[in-house]
Amino acid sequence: MTFGEEWAQLVAQARQRQSAGMRLNQLEPGSGGTAGEAGTGLVVRQDDLGAVGQEAFLLHGELREKADIVGAGADKNGEGSTARAAKEFADRNLTMGGELYTTLSVWDSQVKTVLQMCAHISNHLDYSKRLHAHDDGAIAAALRGRDGTAMPVSEISKYVR
C-alpha cells in the first residue's frame, strides 16, 4: 500500500468516526458541577482564578516594596544609593560606574515589567469576573421562550444548524 492510499484510508476512517451535527458537551445529571441543580446552565466557579488574581496582587505589593533598588537609600534629591555609587565610580573614571548604572536601569525596567504583568493579571481577572457575570445575566434573559421559561438546548441548536 502506498502512502497516498494509506493516507486516504485514514482520512476516510476519521470522517466515519466524526458526527456531522453539532455536539454540545455537558455533565451527566448528578455528576457534579452544579451539585445536581437541573436547568441552571453553565456555572463557573471562579475560586481558582480568584486565587491567581490574589497572588498576583500580593506579588505586586511585595515587589514594589522590596525590589526597588533605584529608590533605595534615596537622598534629599531622590537619588538612590546605587545610582549615587554609579555616579561616584563614573566621576573617578572607573568604567564600573557606567556598567553599574546600566545594570540599575535594566533591573528597574525588568521590575517595572513584572509589576505591570502582575497588575494586569490581577485587574483582568477582576474585570473578567464582573463582565462575565453581567454577560451571563444578559444571555439568560435573552434566551427565553415565549412563555418566559428557559430555552432548552434542543431549541438553541436549531438556530446554529
Accessible surface in RSA format (square Angstrom, percent):
REM  Atomic radii and reference values for relative SASA: ProtOr
REM  Chains: A
REM  Algorithm: Lee & Richards
REM  Probe-radius: 1.40
REM  Slices: 20
REM RES _ NUM      All-atoms   Total-Side   Main-Chain    Non-polar    All polar
REM                ABS   REL    ABS   REL    ABS   REL    ABS   REL    ABS   REL
RES MET A   1   163.39  84.6  81.28  53.8  82.11 195.5  82.94  70.5  80.45 106.6
RES THR A   2    86.49  61.5  78.76  79.8   7.73  18.4  79.91 107.3   6.58   9.9
RES PHE A   3   158.82  79.5 147.97  91.6  10.85  28.2 150.70  91.4   8.12  23.2
RES GLY A   4    46.13  56.9   0.00   N/A  46.13  56.9  36.39  99.9   9.74  21.8
RES GLU A   5   102.01  58.6  92.61  70.1   9.40  22.4  41.62  80.5  60.39  49.3
RES GLU A   6    84.84  48.7  84.84  64.2   0.00   0.0  15.48  29.9  69.36  56.6
RES TRP A   7   145.54  58.4 144.53  70.0   1.00   2.4 123.98  66.1  21.56  35.0
RES ALA A   8    60.52  55.6  50.67  78.2   9.85  22.4  55.83  78.6   4.69  12.4
RES GLN A   9    83.99  47.0  76.52  55.9   7.47  17.8  32.50  69.2  51.49  39.1
RES LEU A  10    90.76  50.5  86.80  62.1   3.96  10.0  87.14  61.2   3.63   9.8
RES VAL A  11    43.86  28.9  41.20  37.3   2.66   6.4  43.73  38.0   0.13   0.4
RES ALA A  12    48.20  44.3  44.02  67.9   4.18   9.5  47.50  66.9   0.71   1.9
RES GLN A  13    72.21  40.4  71.15  52.0   1.06   2.5  23.74  50.5  48.48  36.8
RES ALA A  14    37.30  34.3  36.60  56.5   0.71   1.6  36.79  51.8   0.51   1.4
RES ARG A  15   171.79  72.1 158.57  80.8  13.22  31.5  55.03  75.2 116.77  70.8
RES GLN A  16   151.29  84.6 117.14  85.6  34.15  81.3  46.32  98.6 104.97  79.6
RES ARG A  17   184.69  77.5 147.78  75.3  36.92  87.9  77.25 105.6 107.44  65.1
RES GLN A  18   134.65  75.3 115.96  84.7  18.70  44.5  37.13  79.0  97.52  74.0
RES SER A  19    87.44  73.9  56.51  75.4  30.92  71.2  53.51 113.9  33.93  47.5
RES ALA A  20   119.09 109.5  69.31 107.0  49.78 113.2  81.12 114.2  37.96 100.6
RES GLY A  21    53.62  66.1   0.00   N/A  53.62  66.1  37.44 102.8  16.17  36.2
RES MET A  22   102.58  53.1  59.51  39.4  43.07 102.6  46.29  39.4  56.29  74.6
RES ARG A  23   188.87  79.3 163.15  83.2  25.72  61.2  67.84  92.7 121.03  73.4
RES LEU A  24    82.75  46.1  62.40  44.6  20.36  51.2  63.77  44.8  18.99  51.1
RES ASN A  25   124.02  85.5  91.19  88.1  32.83  79.0  36.51  87.9  87.51  84.6
RES GLN A  26   141.99  79.4 105.44  77.1  36.55  87.0  40.31  85.8 101.68  77.1
RES LEU A  27   110.81  61.7  92.32  66.0  18.50  46.5  94.08  66.1  16.74  45.0
RES GLU A  28   125.70  72.2 121.25  91.7   4.45  10.6  52.53 101.6  73.17  59.7
RES PRO A  29   132.21  96.4  99.24  90.5  32.97 119.8 111.17  91.8  21.03 130.7
RES GLY A  30    66.91  82.5   0.00   N/A  66.91  82.5  28.96  79.5  37.95  85.0
RES SER A  31    67.91  57.4  29.80  39.8  38.11  87.8  42.03  89.5  25.88  36.3
RES GLY A  32    35.32  43.6   0.00   N/A  35.32  43.6  29.26  80.3   6.06  13.6
RES GLY A  33    53.26  65.7   0.00   N/A  53.26  65.7  25.79  70.8  27.47  61.5
RES THR A  34    23.54  16.7  23.36  23.7   0.18   0.4  11.67  15.7  11.88  18.0
RES ALA A  35    90.93  83.6  52.96  81.7  37.97  86.4  66.96  94.3  23.97  63.5
RES GLY A  36    47.19  58.2   0.00   N/A  47.19  58.2  20.18  55.4  27.01  60.5
RES GLU A  37    98.62  56.6  83.14  62.9  15.48  36.8  37.99  73.5  60.63  49.5
RES ALA A  38   101.52  93.3  66.49 102.6  35.03  79.7  75.28 106.0  26.23  69.5
RES GLY A  39    77.60  95.7   0.00   N/A  77.60  95.7  41.77 114.6  35.82  80.2
RES THR A  40    67.42  47.9  36.02  36.5  31.39  74.8  42.97  57.7  24.45  37.0
RES GLY A  41    55.82  68.8   0.00   N/A  55.82  68.8  42.51 116.7  13.31  29.8
RES LEU A  42   160.95  89.6 127.55  91.2  33.40  84.0 132.70  93.2  28.26  76.0
RES VAL A  43    53.92  35.5  29.51  26.7  24.41  58.8  32.65  28.4  21.27  57.7
RES VAL A  44    88.88  58.5  65.71  59.5  23.17  55.8  68.69  59.7  20.19  54.8
RES ARG A  45   148.13  62.2 132.24  67.4  15.89  37.8  63.61  86.9  84.52  51.2
RES GLN A  46    39.56  22.1  32.29  23.6   7.27  17.3  13.10  27.9  26.46  20.1
RES ASP A  47   118.29  82.9 106.17 105.7  12.12  28.7  40.46  95.2  77.84  77.6
RES ASP A  48    97.21  68.1  87.17  86.8  10.04  23.8  48.13 113.3  49.08  49.0
RES LEU A  49    72.67  40.5  72.58  51.9   0.09   0.2  72.67  51.0   0.00   0.0
RES GLY A  50    41.11  50.7   0.00   N/A  41.11  50.7  34.85  95.7   6.25  14.0
RES ALA A  51    57.23  52.6  47.94  74.0   9.30  21.1  55.64  78.3   1.60   4.2
RES VAL A  52    79.61  52.4  76.11  68.9   3.50   8.4  78.86  68.5   0.75   2.0
RES GLY A  53     6.06   7.5   0.00   N/A   6.06   7.5   5.83  16.0   0.23   0.5
RES GLN A  54    92.92  52.0  88.71  64.8   4.21  10.0  36.22  77.1  56.70  43.0
RES GLU A  55   110.40  63.4 108.33  82.0   2.07   4.9  44.51  86.1  65.89  53.8
RES ALA A  56     9.18   8.4   4.33   6.7   4.85  11.0   8.45  11.9   0.74   2.0
RES PHE A  57   125.37  62.7 122.95  76.2   2.42   6.3 123.72  75.0   1.66   4.7
RES LEU A  58    81.85  45.6  77.86  55.7   3.99  10.0  80.26  56.4   1.59   4.3
RES LEU A  59    86.97  48.4  83.88  60.0   3.09   7.8  86.27  60.6   0.70   1.9
RES HIS A  60    39.14  21.4  39.14  27.2   0.00   0.0  19.54  20.1  19.60  22.8
RES GLY A  61    19.94  24.6   0.00   N/A  19.94  24.6  19.86  54.5   0.08   0.2
RES GLU A  62    93.48  53.7  91.30  69.1   2.19   5.2  27.19  52.6  66.29  54.1
RES LEU A  63    40.23  22.4  38.86  27.8   1.37   3.5  39.94  28.0   0.30   0.8
RES ARG A  64   140.11  58.8 129.91  66.2  10.20  24.3  51.53  70.4  88.58  53.7
RES GLU A  65   133.80  76.8 101.32  76.7  32.48  77.3  38.60  74.7  95.20  77.7
RES LYS A  66   156.25  76.2 123.33  75.7  32.92  78.4  85.47  76.9  70.78  75.4
RES ALA A  67    11.30  10.4   6.78  10.5   4.51  10.3  10.50  14.8   0.79   2.1
RES ASP A  68    68.84  48.2  57.37  57.1  11.47  27.1  18.97  44.6  49.87  49.7
RES ILE A  69    64.31  36.6  63.96  47.6   0.36   0.9  63.96  46.1   0.36   1.0
RES VAL A  70    49.78  32.8  48.96  44.3   0.82   2.0  48.96  42.5   0.82   2.2
RES GLY A  71    31.11  38.4   0.00   N/A  31.11  38.4  18.41  50.5  12.70  28.4
RES ALA A  72    46.47  42.7  36.81  56.8   9.66  22.0  46.37  65.3   0.11   0.3
RES GLY A  73    52.27  64.5   0.00   N/A  52.27  64.5  35.95  98.7  16.32  36.6
RES ALA A  74    56.09  51.6  25.55  39.4  30.54  69.5  25.55  36.0  30.54  80.9
RES ASP A  75    50.86  35.6  31.09  30.9  19.78  46.8  31.13  73.3  19.74  19.7
RES LYS A  76   201.42  98.3 153.55  94.2  47.87 114.0 109.77  98.8  91.65  97.6
RES ASN A  77   123.50  85.2  86.25  83.4  37.24  89.7  27.36  65.8  96.14  92.9
RES GLY A  78    53.61  66.1   0.00   N/A  53.61  66.1  29.43  80.8  24.17  54.1
RES GLU A  79    66.00  37.9  59.31  44.9   6.68  15.9  22.50  43.5  43.50  35.5
RES GLY A  80     1.84   2.3   0.00   N/A   1.84   2.3   0.00   0.0   1.84   4.1
RES SER A  81    49.73  42.0  44.76  59.7   4.97  11.5  27.53  58.6  22.20  31.1
RES THR A  82    33.83  24.1  29.55  30.0   4.28  10.2  15.55  20.9  18.28  27.6
RES ALA A  83    12.15  11.2  10.10  15.6   2.05   4.7  10.10  14.2   2.05   5.4
RES ARG A  84    85.51  35.9  80.05  40.8   5.46  13.0  32.65  44.6  52.86  32.0
RES ALA A  85    39.29  36.1  31.25  48.2   8.04  18.3  38.79  54.6   0.50   1.3
RES ALA A  86     2.16   2.0   1.30   2.0   0.86   1.9   1.60   2.3   0.56   1.5
RES LYS A  87   116.34  56.8 109.76  67.3   6.58  15.7  81.22  73.1  35.12  37.4
RES GLU A  88    78.83  45.3  77.78  58.8   1.05   2.5  32.57  63.0  46.26  37.8
RES PHE A  89    59.51  29.8  59.51  36.9   0.00   0.0  59.51  36.1   0.00   0.0
RES ALA A  90    51.23  47.1  36.44  56.2  14.79  33.6  39.50  55.6  11.73  31.1
RES ASP A  91    93.76  65.7  62.56  62.3  31.20  73.8  28.23  66.4  65.53  65.4
RES ARG A  92   160.72  67.5 138.76  70.7  21.96  52.3  47.07  64.3 113.65  68.9
RES ASN A  93   140.73  97.0 109.66 106.0  31.07  74.8  34.19  82.3 106.54 103.0
RES LEU A  94    88.51  49.3  83.30  59.6   5.21  13.1  85.24  59.9   3.27   8.8
RES THR A  95   121.62  86.5 108.10 109.6  13.52  32.2  84.68 113.7  36.93  55.8
RES MET A  96   112.60  58.3 107.93  71.4   4.68  11.1  90.69  77.1  21.91  29.0
RES GLY A  97     0.74   0.9   0.00   N/A   0.74   0.9   0.07   0.2   0.67   1.5
RES GLY A  98    39.98  49.3   0.00   N/A  39.98  49.3  35.95  98.6   4.03   9.0
RES GLU A  99   115.08  66.1 114.43  86.6   0.65   1.6  40.22  77.8  74.87  61.1
RES LEU A 100    47.65  26.5  44.02  31.5   3.64   9.1  47.09  33.1   0.56   1.5
RES TYR A 101   123.03  57.4 123.03  70.0   0.00   0.0  75.66  56.9  47.38  58.4
RES THR A 102    75.81  53.9  72.69  73.7   3.12   7.4  50.53  67.9  25.28  38.2
RES THR A 103    83.26  59.2  78.81  79.9   4.46  10.6  57.54  77.3  25.72  38.9
RES LEU A 104     5.69   3.2   4.56   3.3   1.12   2.8   5.60   3.9   0.09   0.2
RES SER A 105    52.65  44.5  41.95  56.0  10.70  24.7  36.12  76.9  16.53  23.2
RES VAL A 106    74.41  49.0  71.99  65.2   2.42   5.8  74.41  64.7   0.00   0.0
RES TRP A 107   104.98  42.1 103.48  50.1   1.50   3.5 104.78  55.9   0.21   0.3
RES ASP A 108    32.34  22.7  31.61  31.5   0.73   1.7   2.44   5.7  29.90  29.8
RES SER A 109    63.95  54.0  56.72  75.7   7.23  16.6  28.64  61.0  35.31  49.5
RES GLN A 110   104.38  58.4 102.89  75.2   1.50   3.6  35.15  74.8  69.23  52.5
RES VAL A 111    15.79  10.4  14.10  12.8   1.68   4.1  15.70  13.6   0.08   0.2
RES LYS A 112   111.51  54.4 110.68  67.9   0.83   2.0  65.70  59.1  45.81  48.8
RES THR A 113    67.23  47.8  66.75  67.7   0.48   1.1  45.76  61.5  21.47  32.5
RES VAL A 114    52.28  34.4  52.28  47.3   0.00   0.0  52.28  45.4   0.00   0.0
RES LEU A 115    27.32  15.2  27.14  19.4   0.18   0.4  27.32  19.2   0.00   0.0
RES GLN A 116   126.76  70.9 119.96  87.7   6.80  16.2  43.32  92.2  83.44  63.3
RES MET A 117   101.03  52.3  97.16  64.3   3.87   9.2  66.54  56.6  34.50  45.7
RES CYS A 118     7.95   6.0   7.88   8.8   0.07   0.2   0.00   0.0   7.95   8.6
RES ALA A 119    33.14  30.5  28.63  44.2   4.51  10.3  33.14  46.7   0.00   0.0
RES HIS A 120   122.74  67.1 117.25  81.5   5.49  14.1  77.40  79.8  45.34  52.8
RES ILE A 121    73.32  41.7  70.86  52.8   2.46   5.9  73.32  52.8   0.00   0.0
RES SER A 122    11.51   9.7  11.41  15.2   0.09   0.2   3.00   6.4   8.50  11.9
RES ASN A 123    95.93  66.2  91.74  88.7   4.20  10.1  26.96  64.9  68.97  66.7
RES HIS A 124    93.91  51.3  88.92  61.8   4.99  12.8  58.90  60.7  35.02  40.7
RES LEU A 125    32.05  17.8  27.88  19.9   4.16  10.5  28.14  19.8   3.91  10.5
RES ASP A 126    77.43  54.2  73.90  73.6   3.53   8.3  14.12  33.2  63.31  63.1
RES TYR A 127   115.75  54.0 115.75  65.9   0.00   0.0  82.25  61.8  33.51  41.3
RES SER A 128    19.67  16.6  19.40  25.9   0.27   0.6  13.55  28.9   6.12   8.6
RES LYS A 129   112.99  55.1 111.04  68.1   1.95   4.7  60.06  54.1  52.93  56.4
RES ARG A 130   156.01  65.5 145.74  74.3  10.28  24.5  78.07 106.7  77.95  47.2
RES LEU A 131    67.14  37.4  62.14  44.5   5.01  12.6  66.71  46.8   0.44   1.2
RES HIS A 132    91.54  50.0  91.53  63.6   0.02   0.0  58.67  60.5  32.87  38.3
RES ALA A 133    68.52  63.0  49.25  76.0  19.27  43.8  56.85  80.1  11.67  30.9
RES HIS A 134   129.80  70.9 118.31  82.2  11.49  29.4  80.20  82.7  49.60  57.7
RES ASP A 135    49.90  35.0  48.33  48.1   1.57   3.7  13.79  32.4  36.12  36.0
RES ASP A 136    85.65  60.0  79.94  79.6   5.71  13.5  27.92  65.7  57.73  57.6
RES GLY A 137    42.90  52.9   0.00   N/A  42.90  52.9  36.23  99.4   6.68  15.0
RES ALA A 138    54.33  50.0  39.89  61.6  14.43  32.8  48.93  68.9   5.39  14.3
RES ILE A 139    95.65  54.4  94.15  70.1   1.50   3.6  95.63  68.9   0.01   0.0
RES ALA A 140    49.93  45.9  39.41  60.8  10.52  23.9  48.61  68.5   1.32   3.5
RES ALA A 141    72.28  66.5  51.02  78.7  21.26  48.4  56.20  79.1  16.08  42.6
RES ALA A 142    80.42  73.9  46.16  71.2  34.26  77.9  57.32  80.7  23.10  61.2
RES LEU A 143    69.19  38.5  66.21  47.4   2.98   7.5  66.21  46.5   2.98   8.0
RES ARG A 144   106.89  44.9  90.65  46.2  16.24  38.7  23.40  32.0  83.50  50.6
RES GLY A 145    25.92  32.0   0.00   N/A  25.92  32.0  18.86  51.8   7.06  15.8
RES ARG A 146   256.02 107.5 209.36 106.7  46.67 111.1  90.68 123.9 165.34 100.2
RES ASP A 147   115.47  80.9  76.81  76.5  38.66  91.4  51.95 122.3  63.52  63.3
RES GLY A 148    44.82  55.3   0.00   N/A  44.82  55.3  29.75  81.6  15.07  33.8
RES THR A 149    80.05  56.9  75.03  76.1   5.02  12.0  66.53  89.4  13.53  20.4
RES ALA A 150    61.63  56.7  46.56  71.9  15.07  34.3  46.57  65.6  15.06  39.9
RES MET A 151    39.72  20.6  25.51  16.9  14.20  33.8  26.47  22.5  13.25  17.5
RES PRO A 152    76.30  55.6  64.37  58.7  11.93  43.4  76.30  63.0   0.00   0.0
RES VAL A 153    74.37  48.9  71.33  64.6   3.04   7.3  71.33  62.0   3.04   8.2
RES SER A 154    73.64  62.2  62.78  83.8  10.86  25.0  51.98 110.7  21.66  30.3
RES GLU A 155    65.36  37.5  65.34  49.4   0.01   0.0  17.19  33.3  48.16  39.3
RES ILE A 156    51.39  29.2  51.39  38.3   0.00   0.0  51.39  37.0   0.00   0.0
RES SER A 157    16.94  14.3  16.94  22.6   0.00   0.0  11.26  24.0   5.68   8.0
RES LYS A 158   128.09  62.5 108.14  66.4  19.95  47.5  70.07  63.1  58.02  61.8
RES TYR A 159   161.17  75.2 128.08  72.9  33.09  86.1  96.19  72.3  64.98  80.1
RES VAL A 160    85.85  56.5  53.46  48.4  32.38  78.0  60.23  52.3  25.62  69.5
RES ARG A 161   221.86  93.2 151.62  77.3  70.24 167.2  85.81 117.3 136.05  82.5
END  Absolute sums over single chains surface
CHAIN  1 A    13159.9      10564.5       2595.4       7849.6       5310.3
END  Absolute sums over all chains
TOTAL         13159.9      10564.5       2595.4       7849.6       5310.3
